């Protein structure tokens, strides 16, 4: 069995979470629950969501930066990879902008402006760094897989930069499901 969680974001004045019990992890459960809903879905690269982003009225995919970062964190923690350490510096800088926005109590417009001024240049540098290092790492290595994960999802991962209502990741919602799991 599997417990799915859906919700708005921590930015909403009345954040909510809806839990849906299902007999499995198939994307059919998400599609059945969401039905005709169309909006922005912050998620990892789970293949079960892909059908939601297709068709004549698709939902908008927003990537979870924490999932992209996690690939490099695992490389660094398990193998002391210097490439992973460099990547973590970029991801850390993106999260530092989010901390700054929170400390300043910024609204959606303020978050967007701060992200455009401070996070967008970091994201552009990260993208260039990922692209450069992809050509230099061993094929089929864990490092290549981590880089390809981020590059392959780049449009979705960067979507939060242009919208102050979107979070950088789905950690808030994932933390709501942990006590139940």
N, C-alpha and C positions, 0 to 999 in steps of 0.2 A: 504494500500500500504506500501511498505518497500523499503528503499534505502540500498543496499549492497555496501560495500567499499572494494576494493582490492588494494594492493600496495606492493611495496618493503619496505625496512626498512629505518629508518633515517640514518643508516650507509652507505647507498648507496650514492655516490657522486651526483647522480641525482635522488633524491627520487620522486616517482610518486604515484598518487592515481587515480584509475578508479572507477567511481560510476556507479552502475547498478540499475535502477529503476525496481521493480518487484511488482506484484499485491499481494504478500504475503511473509511470512517468511519461507515457506517450504524449506527444503534442496534441493528440486528439482531445485530451482532457482540457487543456488550455483553450483550444479552439471552441469546444463545446461550452465552456463556462463563459468565455468572452463574447461568443455569438457575433452579433453585428457591431459590437463596440469598436470604435476607431479612435485612437488617440496616440499617445506616445508611451512606449513600453521600454522601460530601462531593464536590460537583461544581459545575460552572458551569451555565449554563442551556441547555446543548446539548440540542436536541430529541430526540436519540437515546436519552436516559436516561428520558424521560417515561413510557414504557410500564412501566418498573420500579416506578413510584410509583402504579400503578393496579392494580385487580383485588382479589381476595379476600385475598391475603396480600402486600400491597405492601411494598417496601423504603421506608425513611424517607429523604426528601431533606434533606440538610444543605447549605446554601448556602456558597459560597466567598467570604469577605469580600474576598479579594484581587482577585477578578474584579470585584466591585462597585466597589471602590476604584479599580481600574485605569481604569475609564471616566472618572472625574474627574481622575485623574492625566494622562491623555492630553489632556483638555480644557485643563488648566492648562499643560501643557508646550507644547502647540501654539498656544494662543490666549490665554494669560495670563488666563484666566477667573477673576474674583474670586469667582464663585459656586463654581467648582470648588475654589478655594483654601480657602473656608470648609468645604466638604464634606471636604476632605482633613484638616482639623484634627480633625473628629469621628472619621474613620477612624483617624487617628494616635493619638488618645486610646484607642481600643479596642485598638490594637496595643500601646500602652504598658502596658496592664493585662496583656497576654500576656507582655510582656518581664519585668514585675515577678513574675509567677507563675513564670517560668523561673528568674529570678535567685534566688528564694526556694526553688526546688526543690520546689514544691508538688505533692502528689499530686492525684488526681481530685477528692476532696472539698474540698481546699484551693483548687484552681482554681475550682471551682463557687462556693464561698463568696466568693472574691475577685471573681469576675465579677459575682455578684449584688450585692455591695456597691459596686463601682467601675465595671464596664462596663455594667451594666443601666441606670443613670441616663443614661449617655452615649448608649446605644442608643436609649433613649426620646426623648432630645433630638434625636438624628439623625433619627429617624422623623418627629418633629414638624417639624423643619427641612425635610426632603425634601417633606413634604406641603404645607407653606406655600409653598415655592419652586416646586412643580409648577404652581401656579395663576398664577405670575408670569412664567414663561419662555415664549419663543416656541414655538408648536406645531411639532412635527416637527424641532426643533433638536437638535443634539448634546447640549445640556444637558438638554432634556426627555427624551431617550432614556436618558441616564445616570441621571436621577432615577427614571424609570419602571422601569429595570432593577432598582434597589435596592428600590423600593416593591413591585414585582411579585413579588419573591422574598423579601419581608421575613420571612415565617414561617420559611422555610428558612434564611435568613441569621442569624436570631436564635436558632435552635435550640441552638447551642453554649453560649449563656448559661446554660442550665439543666442542662448535662451536662458535667462536668469531664473526661470521657473524650474528648470531641469537640474537634478543633482548630478554630481560627477560620477556617482556609482549607485548601486542598489543596496548598499550596506544597511541603511536605515530599515528597509523592509526585511532584509535577511536577519537582522538582529531581533525583529519582532517574532520571527518563527523559531529561533533557537530554543527558547524556553519550552515550547511545545514539543519540538523534535527531541 
